[in-house]
Amino acid sequence: MTQQLWDKQDQHPGDRWRLFQAIREAVPADAVLYAGSYVDVAPSFVYSDVTYVDLDKRAARFFADTEGVQQIIREHGDDENGRFTFLHGDYRSVPLDDERYDLLISLYAGFISEACGHCLRIGGTLLVNASHGDAALAALDSRFKLTAAVLSRGEHYTVTHSDLDRFMVPKKPQTVTRESIKASGRGIAYTRPAFAYLFTRVR
């Protein structure tokens, strides 16, 4: 079951690996938190200490097969001694240490920047995409500053630190507020979209 769950997650073979390879080049990190991870174990292909959090029972069964998960990591990764921890629960209520992590991952899982931003150390990095509006929410949060955009072209990912003022500009004139983002629960259509964004925690 473990391999089957991963194969379904990795339905575009190697895509998640390529994504996190690009992220690691831009963001060296000793401790990583992936909230709402489901079974996406790809960060462990490139980072040596990753904490995964998810409420789904299938994710709990997946990570309970420690040897099966380690085998997947060994097949892809370059760090055979990588550590991972899985916490089964809602990331909004699971106890997590303040300012412990260098990288916080928010992909397709709700308002993680708000719920887990306190877990990032000052100077740490939030990787967030526009799904559910979390990138837009992070842009309004005074704790975070946009420092890069993650671009996807074909099978390749690149991280750019240039012309950031051209990103996150809504296609339609609108007033974007924390309340409107949370009420819609959807991402905002931007004139120049990116796959994801990198924010640095500044306070």
PEWO-V872279 format. One line per field, one symbol per residue. ss: DSSP state (H for helix, E for strand, - for the rest). phi: phi as a letter, one per 20 degrees, with the letter a starting at -180 (. if undefined). burial: # if it has 9 or more other ideal C-beta (glycine too) atoms within 8 Angstrom, else .. A space follows every 50 residues. Layout:
ss=???
phi=???
burial=???
//
This chain:
ss=-HHHHHHHH-----HHHHHHHHHHHH-----EEEE-----HHHHH---EE EEEE--HHHHHHHH-HHHHHHHHHHH------EEEEEE------------ EEEEEE-----HHHHHHHHEEEEEEEEE--HHHHHHHHHH---EEEEEEE EEE--EEEEE---HHH---E-------HHHHHHH-----E-----EEEEE E--
phi=.gffffgffefdgnffffgffffffecfbeccddemfldfeggffcdebc ddcbeffffffgffegfffffffffdedcfdfdccddereffcffcffle decddccmcnefgffcgfffffnfddebdfgmnffffffeeffdcfcacd dccmeddcdddelffeemdffdgaeecgfffffemcfefdfcfcfbcdde fdb
burial=.#..##..##....##########..#.#.#################.## ####...######.#..##..##...#....#.#.#....#..#.#..## #######.#.#######.###..##################..#.##### #.....#.#....#..##.#.....#...###....##.#...####### #..
//
